[in-house]
Amino acid sequence: HLCGIVYVREQVEYFNSFFVELVKDIATGETVDDFVKKISSEARYDYGNWMQPFATAFDALIVRPYDPHEFVGQEIVKDFHAAIGFDCKDAAPNLIRNRSLSSLQVAVLQQAIRNLEARGLNSTPQISEETKLQLAAAVETPAMRESGPYWGIPPEVTQRLRDHFRPLNRAFFKKLADMDYDFPHHQTPRR
């Protein structure tokens, strides 16, 4: 008996997080607007279509929203233990947290990428991991921290993406998880 367990997160939050990861890796110099236009046109972010082959391949497919408020004990490791039928008290604590970059850190790293590209350098292979870490750490100032976690997708685009995916997501959760679920909006877009 094969069981698949899938965690999905709201698409617009995923797009924002994915963009920041690319910036952390010094792997993209494109603007967030260009990035969102490109990625949001991809059909794979309609989770219903994307997960259908998995639903067919597995004997059972457990679908969970990637939302700490929905996790058993507000911890993904405990939630996973509960999903597979293990006792949650045996779950190791989830100690590793993916630290968000501030808005100013993203701006500084984006400027560094543009400067490299202007000099004709391909940033990803030509910058060592150590240099990437130094770049990210160099902008850890009080002003950087005060700028808050990065949310670069403009408010009107955020709303448009949420409106586009909301009915698709509701149908997806109803069909594959038998739950009425809307992603809560934990992150508020800012200018």
N, C-alpha and C positions, 0 to 999 in steps of 0.2 A: 504494500500500500504506500504510494508516494504522495506526499503532501507538500505543496508549495506554499510558502508564506511570503506575501508581498506587502511592503510598506510604500505608500504613495503620498507625496506631499503636494500641496497646492502648486499649480504650474507656475504662477507668477512669482511665488517665493523661490521655487526651484530655479527659475531663470535668473533671478537676482543673485542667488547663492552661487550658481554655476559661473556667472560673469565674474564675481569676486574671486572665485578659485582660479580662473584663467588669469586674472590680473596678478594674484599672488604668485603664480608660476611664471610671471613675465611672459605670458603666451598670447596676449591679445592687445592690440593698440586701437581696436575699433571702439567707437562710441557705444554706450549702452543702447541708444536708439537703434543703431545699425544692427547690433547683436540681437535685440529683441525682435526686430522685423524679420531677421533671418531665421531665428530659432522657432518663433511662434507660428511660422508657416509650415512647420514640419508636422505631418500627420501623427507621428508617434506619440505626441503628447495628449492625444485623445486616449485616455487609459483604457476605455472599453475595447477599442480596436487593438491596442497594444497587448493587452492581457489575454485576449481570447485564445490565442494559440496555447498559452500556459494552462488556461482552464481546461482545454481539451487534452493536453498532454498529461496532466496530473490527475490522480484519483480524487484529490480534494485540493482546493485552492483557498487559502485563508487570506483575505484582503483586509489590511488595517490602514487607517489614515496615519500619516507621519505627523502626529500632533501630541505633544507631551500631555495635554489635558485629557487625551483619550487613552494614554498608556496606563496599564496596571501599575499602580504605585508611582505614576509620573516618570517612570524610567523605562527606556526601550528594552533593556536587557530583561527586566522583570516581565514586561509585556510579551517578549519573545518566549520566555519560559512558560508563561501562562498559555500562549498559543499552542505550544507543543505538548502541553499537559504536564510540565514539570512543576515542582513546588517553587513558588516565587522566592521563598526565604532562602533557597539555595543559590539564587542568582547573585553573581558578583556585581558589586556596584559599578555603575557606568561612570568611571572617573575621568575619562578622556573627553574633553569638550573642544569642539572646533571653534577657535577664537575668531570672532568677526573682525574685519578691518573697519576702521572708522571711515567716514566719508572723505576726510582729508588725506588719509593714508592712500586710499584708492586714487585720489587725484594726483598725489605725488608719484605713485608708481606708474600711473598712466603717462605722466609727463616724462618719466625716465624711459619708458618704452618708446614714446614718440622721438625722444632725443636719439636713441639708438637707431631707430629706423631712418631718421634724417641723415645719420652718418653711414647708412648702408649696411648696418649690422642686423643679422637675424637674431633677435633677442633670446629666444628659448635655448638653442644649443650653445650659444656663445657666452652665456652667463652661468657661472658656477652656482651650485646650491648655496654655498657660503655667501656669495655676493647677493643672491636673492634674499637670504635671511637678513643680511646687513641692511639692505634697502628697506625691508619691512620694519626692522627694528629702529632704523635711523629716524623714523617719523613718529616715534612714541613720545609725544610731548603732551602736556596737559591740554593744549588747544586741540590736538588731534583726538584725544579721548573724549573731550567735550562735544566734538562734532557728531558723536553718536554712531551706531552701526550703519554701515553703508546701505542705502536704499536708492539706487540710481534710476529705477524705472519711473518715468514721470507719472504723476497721479492720474492723469486722464488715460494713459496707456495701461496702468495698473487696473483701473476700473474696467476698461474695455476687455482686457484679458480675463478678468474675473467674470464679467458678464458672459463672455464667449464660452468659457469652460464650465461655468456653474451647472447648466442643465446636463452637459455631458457627464460631469462628475456625479451628479445626483443619480442619473440612470446607471452609471457604473457601480456605485456603491449599492444601489437597490438590487441590481442583478447579481453581482458577485459576492456581496456581503450581507444581503437582505437587511440593510439598514438605511434609514433616512438620515443622510448626513450632508452637511454643508461645511466646507472648511471655514473655521473662524479666521478672522483677519488679525493675526497677532502683530504683523508688521504694517505700520502705516507709512505710505509713501510721503516723501517730503520733497520740496523743491531744492 
